[in-house]
């Protein structure tokens, strides 16, 4: 028996401090792991720690890579973030949040096993 088809959420809009995910407004930053959107208590790259990525690290075998939306502008993630993901065997792609949200939709629709960690703008 085949598993049911995946139904990843779509990021319909972003801005004004949150996201619209599959038609539902979500305030603040957003984490999507295993096709489950959840609130993410990160507001800037300066405050981002490996602990903030724990939901992704716990499911590392199910994640090809993380799309990290760094906010309004692209920024290099802190070394501890890069190291934690590398040690877990999870790839990292980082870009500004608008680009990451758009790319998430494309890759999720292709069936890629990705996580999204998006700082609200």
Secondary structure, DSSP 4 states (H G I P E B T S, - for coil): -PPPPP----EEEEETTEEEETTEEEESEEEEETTEEEEE----GGG--GGGGHHHHHTGGG-SEEEEE-SSS--PPPHHHHHHHHHHT-EEEEE-HHHHHHHHHHHHHTT--EEEEE---
